[in-house]
């Protein structure tokens, strides 16, 4: 296909709304997945640090006379 102008390209022969809308939805879904993955990692690290701190305190108390 060849387009005479940029507006013809963005119109996509009358289907531009659907084409560009699907790109936009896909982009937001992928960005959301990345954001949720980082959030899950941060939550997991926070939970692990809360579990590890009491164990570390117990080990320190056992080694001190």
The 8 nearest C-alpha neighbors of each residue, nearest first, counted from 0:
[[1, 2, 8, 11, 12, 3, 7, 4],
 [2, 0, 3, 8, 4, 7, 11, 5],
 [1, 3, 4, 8, 7, 0, 5, 6],
 [2, 4, 7, 1, 5, 8, 6, 0],
 [5, 3, 7, 6, 2, 8, 9, 1],
 [4, 6, 8, 7, 9, 3, 2, 10],
 [5, 7, 9, 8, 4, 10, 3, 2],
 [8, 6, 10, 4, 5, 9, 2, 11],
 [7, 9, 5, 11, 6, 10, 2, 4],
 [10, 8, 6, 11, 7, 15, 5, 19],
 [9, 11, 15, 7, 13, 8, 12, 6],
 [12, 10, 15, 14, 8, 9, 13, 7],
 [11, 13, 10, 14, 15, 7, 8, 9],
 [12, 14, 10, 11, 15, 16, 7, 17],
 [15, 13, 11, 17, 16, 12, 18, 10],
 [14, 16, 10, 11, 18, 17, 13, 9],
 [15, 17, 14, 19, 20, 18, 10, 13],
 [18, 16, 20, 15, 14, 19, 21, 22],
 [19, 17, 15, 21, 20, 16, 14, 22],
 [20, 18, 22, 21, 16, 17, 15, 23],
 [19, 21, 17, 23, 22, 18, 16, 24],
 [20, 22, 24, 18, 23, 19, 17, 25],
 [23, 21, 19, 25, 20, 24, 26, 18],
 [22, 24, 20, 26, 21, 25, 19, 27],
 [23, 25, 21, 27, 26, 22, 20, 28],
 [26, 24, 28, 22, 23, 27, 21, 29],
 [25, 27, 23, 29, 24, 28, 30, 22],
 [26, 28, 30, 24, 29, 25, 31, 23],
 [29, 27, 31, 25, 30, 26, 24, 32],
 [28, 30, 32, 26, 31, 27, 25, 33],
 [31, 29, 27, 33, 32, 28, 26, 34],
 [30, 32, 28, 34, 29, 33, 27, 35],
 [33, 31, 29, 35, 30, 34, 36, 28],
 [32, 34, 36, 30, 31, 35, 29, 37],
 [33, 35, 31, 37, 32, 36, 38, 30],
 [36, 34, 38, 32, 37, 33, 31, 39],
 [35, 37, 39, 33, 38, 34, 32, 40],
 [38, 36, 40, 34, 35, 39, 41, 33],
 [37, 39, 35, 41, 36, 40, 42, 34],
 [40, 38, 42, 36, 41, 37, 43, 35],
 [41, 39, 37, 43, 38, 42, 44, 36],
 [40, 42, 38, 44, 39, 43, 45, 37],
 [43, 41, 45, 39, 40, 44, 38, 46],
 [44, 42, 40, 46, 45, 41, 39, 47],
 [45, 43, 47, 41, 46, 42, 48, 40],
 [44, 46, 42, 48, 43, 47, 41, 49],
 [47, 45, 43, 49, 48, 44, 42, 50],
 [46, 48, 50, 44, 49, 45, 51, 43],
 [47, 49, 51, 45, 50, 46, 52, 44],
 [50, 48, 46, 47, 52, 51, 45, 53],
 [51, 49, 47, 48, 52, 53, 46, 54],
 [50, 52, 48, 54, 49, 53, 47, 55],
 [51, 53, 55, 54, 49, 50, 48, 56],
 [54, 52, 56, 55, 51, 57, 50, 49],
 [55, 53, 57, 51, 56, 52, 58, 50],
 [54, 56, 52, 58, 53, 57, 51, 59],
 [57, 55, 53, 59, 58, 54, 60, 52],
 [58, 56, 60, 54, 59, 55, 61, 53],
 [57, 59, 55, 61, 56, 60, 54, 62],
 [58, 60, 56, 62, 57, 61, 55, 63],
 [61, 59, 57, 58, 63, 62, 56, 64],
 [62, 60, 58, 59, 63, 57, 64, 56],
 [61, 63, 59, 60, 58, 64, 57, 56],
 [62, 64, 60, 61, 59, 58, 57, 56],
 [63, 62, 61, 60, 59, 58, 57, 56]]
